[in-house]
Amino acid sequence: HSDQLVDVAILSNFNSEPVSSIDAVTKKCLEEIGFKLTGERMIRGGIVDPQPREIAERALFHRHHLHQNTRLENEILAMRKTPEVRDDFALRGRCEVYRANLKSMASANRLHQGINLRGHQVWATYEHFQDLLIIRGEEHDPDLWDIVEFFGTNSDPNVFKERHALSQSEFRKLIQPLIRTGHIVQDFRGGFRTVSLKNNLDPVELRKEYLRKMVESFPVITLKQLMRLAGTPFKPEELKSVLNGFEQDGTLIKGFLIEDLHEVCWGRKELLEEAKNITAIRDFVLPPSDPISPYFSDILKEKFGFGSAYLVFKNAEPVAAFKANTRNKRIEVKDYEGSEQGWRIVKEFAWEHQMPLETELRIGGKKLTK
């Protein structure tokens, strides 16, 4: 597993003999260098305690307010519990009642719009974007200092454009690099604001705490999944170092924790134990804008051939995936892969969002009905 930056060793045979039947002397020698017998294999640097994937995902959805027992009462509570929100789809599945749209809530709660560590445009608090700027640790282009300085005290882009005789397209070319690097965000009125640095925070500790909060909300996670969730500012070596630190302080356990997943995982044993008592989850659709969507990237690609798509869950199993346009307040399905049974769940998803469902696709030789 060296390609995964994971220091775990598995021993199935020793001198062409199964490790379960080796003599006591050899077994003792192997134990002295850290190996432990687990079933038909010996493992060093981790544990073998595979759980059904459904149990881990049930705990995940329960933790992230997607399970019917933990869905929040309304959209306001859902927004406050979600650090970054991309669109209404990302919030709707986490609450029972959805009355106000995201733009109205952003205005009422004075949220800002900017780029997160995965390169997506999200709504979040100004303080959250300050943390992201420290985590990125990037300096802005010195030639753009006048823009950074101007929007530190002003928010109206029209004043800046008039002062420098810029067209809208010219202004966009100047402001976009600063938005991408997190130095500028948009406020809820459509103006711009410079993100100021917090001088009293240690960047190393902030990065570690950011990862800790992320890891603690996932019952089981692999290094690849954490890389996708954390974003480009974090290198694999840094992530592995942090995971090992969490392992040493007892936050996480490491080993083969999911059935039929031949990858080393880090997990929280107490969440997996609690998940066995959680009721089965409802059928639902996970939109690509959901904060936990990158967790399922491998399943989307391997099972359905999509890089990013809406993922349909039936009995806690991903049974289908689809791509759709959501312009003009309608869901127009452009591509659909997977079980025909998942179409009922897609229709329920459209009904929950109060948006007409349209498609020209055929599955099993027949045209799908609205």
N, C-alpha and C positions, 0 to 999 in steps of 0.2 A: 504493500500500500504506500510505497514511497512517493508515487505520483500524486497522492492525495495529501502529502505532507503530514501523514499520520504514523506515529511510531507504535504500531501494533504488530505483533508477530503471532501467526497461527501455525501450529504443528499438528499434522494429521498422522504422519508416518515417521518412524525412526528406524533407519536401516531396513527399509521395506516392510516394517512391521507396524501394525496399527498401535498408536500410543496407548490405547486402552488395555493392550495386552503385553506391554513391555515389563521387564523385571523391575523389582522394587529399587535396586541400586540405581539403575538408569533413571527411573522416575524421580528418585530423590535428588539426583544431580540436576535434572531439568528444573525441579522446583526451587533449587538453590539459586538458579539464575533468573528466577522470576516467573516461570511458567506455572499455570494452574490447570488441573484437569477439569474439563467441562464437557460432559457427555463423551463423545467419540474423539474430541480434539483437546489440545492444550493451547492456552492463550496467554500471551504476556502483554501487558500494557492496556488491558481493557477487560470487559466482561462479555459473556454471551448469554443474553436474556431476551430472545426475540418475542415481541408482542405482535398481534395482528395489526396490520396497517390501519384498519378501521378504528381500533382503540386509540391510536396516536392521533388520528385526524379528528375523532370525536372530541378528544381533549383540546385539540387546537381550536376547533370551531367554538367550543364552549368558552374557551379563554378569550376569544376575540369577538364575543357577542353575536356570533352568527347562528348559534344553537338556539332553538325555540325557547329553552329555559332561561337563557341569558340575554336575549334580545332586549334592548333598552326601550323605555316607555315611549320616547319621542325622538325627533331628529335633533333637538337641541342637546340632549344628553349624549346622543351618538357622536355628534360633532366634538363635544368636549372630551370624549374618551378616545378620540382618534387624533393623534398629533399632526398628521398630514392628510388632507382630503383632496382628491383629484376632481371628482364630480359627484353628482347626485346619486349615480349608480353605486358608488363606493359606500354611501351612507345608508341607502334604503334598506339593504339586507340586514342592517344592524339594529333596526328599530321597528317597533310595532306600528307606529303611526308616523306618517310623513306628510306634513302640511306645508311648511315654508320651503322655498327652494334655496339652494346653496348660496346664491348671490345675496339674497335677503339676509341670511344668517351671517354671512361674511361682513355685511354692513353693520348689522346689529352688534356683532362681537368684535368689530374693528380688526378683522383678519387681513393679512397681506398675501399677495400671490407672488410666488417665486419658483426657482428651480431647486428640486431636492437632490440628494446625493446620487440618485439613479437617473438623473437627467429629465425628470418629469416635472411639469408645471403643477404646483399644488397650492392649496390655501392652508395657511398656518399662522400662528402668532408671530409677531415681530421678534420676540425673544427666541423662538425656535430657529428663525433664520440667522440670528446672531450666533447661535451655537453651531449651525451648519457652516458658517463662514470661518469660525475658528477651526473646525474639524478639517475643512478643505485646506486651510493654510496657504492659500494662493494670494499673491500680490496682484493688484490690478495694473493694467497698462499705464505707465506714467503719463503717456500722451492724453489719457482720458481723465486726468486728475480734475480738470475744470468741471466735468459732469458730476463726478463724485462729490465735489465740494458744493456745487450748486444745489443738488438734491438733498444735501445735508440740512439745508434751511428752507428750501422751497419744494413744492410738490407739483406745480403746474408745468407740464412740458411745453405748453404754448409760449410761455414767457421765455424759456430757454431758446426755442426755435426762432422767435422774433429777434432776440438779442444777437443771435449768431447767423441770422438770415438762412435758416435751414429748412429744406422741404421735409415732409413727413418721412419719406424713404431715406433721406440722408440722416435724419435723426435716429431712425431705427437702426441703421448700420452702426452708429456710434454706441447706442444704448444696449444692443443685443449682447455683445461680449461681456458687458458688466452684469447683465441679468444672468447669463450662463454661469459666470463664476461666483454668483451669489452676493456681489457687492451692491446691487440695486434690486429692489423689489417694488411691485406695484401695490398701491393701497386700494381700499375698497371703493374709492371714488374714481379710480382710473388714473390717478396721479402716480408719481414715482417717489421713492424714498431711499436714501443711502442707508445701508446696513452698517452701523457703527460697531467697532470691536469692543468686547468686554475685556478690560485689562486685568481683572482680578481672577481670571480663570486659567488653570493650567491646561494647555492643549492635550497633553498626554493623558491626564486624568479624565478630561472631558470625553476624549475618544473612547477610553475604556468604559466609562459609565454609559455612554451612548450604546455601546455594544452589549453591555450587561443588561440594560433595559430591554433590548431587542431579543437577546437570547432567552431571558427569563419568561417571555411570553410564548415560547415554542416548546412543547413537550419533548419533541425529538427534532434534531436538525443535523444535516451533514455540512461539511466544510463548503461544498459547492453551493448549497442553498444559502448559507450565511453570506457567501461572497456576493450572490445576486441581491440579497436583501440589504446588505450594508452599502453597496455602491462602490464606485471606482476609487474614491480616496483611500480605501483600505486595501492593502496588499495581503495575499494569502498568508505570508509568513507572520504578519501582525495579527491576523485573525486567529491563526493557530496558537500563537503565543497567548492571546487573551483566553481562548478556550481552555488551554492547559492550565492557566491560572485559575479559572472557574472550577476546573476539575480538582485542583489541589485544595481549594478552599471549601469544597463540598457542595458548591452550587450545582454542578453537573456530574453525571457519570458518563463513561465512554465505553463503547464496544459495539457489538452487533445487536441492535435493539428492536429491529423491525423484521418481521418474517419476509422472506424472498427478496430482501434488499441486501445485496452483498457489498455494502459500504459501511465503513465505520461511522457511527453517529455519536453525537453528544445529546444527552437527554436529562430530563428532570424526573427522577423515579417517582416522587410523590404525585406528580401530575398524571403519570401513567397509571398509578394505583387508583387514584380517584376516578379516572375515566371509566373504569370497569363498572362503576355505580351510576354513570350518567346514562340517561335514556337515549335510545337511538335518535339520530338527527333527522330532521325533515328533509325532503327533497328540495333542492334549491340550485340557483345559478350563481357562480362566482364570477363577477365581471373582471376584465383585465386591469381596471383602475383600482381594484381593491388593494390595500396595503400588503396583504399576504399573498397576492397573486404570484410573485416571483418564486415562492416556495414550491409551486406546482409546475415550474417551467419544464422540468424533465419529463413529467407525465404528459404535458401538452405536446411536446415535440416527439417523444417516442411512441405514444399511443395514437395521437391524432394528427401529427405532422404540422402543427401550428407553432409559431414562435410566441404569439400573443393572441389570446382569444377568450371568449366567454366559456367557462368550464361548467358542465352540467353534472350535478351529483344526484344519484339515486341510491337510496339506502347506504349513504356515505361512500359510495363508489363512483369515481368519475366515469360516466357512461357515454358522454358525447361532448363535443366542443363546436362552437360556431363563431363565425365572424359576422359583424353586422354594422351597418351605418345607423346612426341615431340622430341624424339631422331632422329638422322640421317636426320634432316631437313624435317621431315614429321609429319603430325598430324594424329595419329592413335587413333580413338575414341574407348574406351574400354567399356564404359557404358553410356547410354543415357536415361534420364527420362523427360517426358513432351510431349508437343504437337508436332505432326509430322510436322506442319507448320514451326517450329523453325529450321528444317534441312536446309531450304534455307539460313537462316541467318548464319548457321555454315559453309556452302559452301562459302558464301561471305567472312566470316572471314578467311578461309584458303586461298582464292584467294588474299585477301588484304595482307596477310603475305607471299605470293608467296611460299606456301608449299603444297605439295600434300596431299589430304585428303583420308584416308583409314579407312575402318571399316568392320567388319563381322557381325554387328548387324542387327536385324530385328525389324521393328516397324509396328504395325498393320498387322502382318502376312507377310509382304514383306520385302525383303532385301533392305537396303538403298543403293542408288547408289552414286558413287563418283561425 
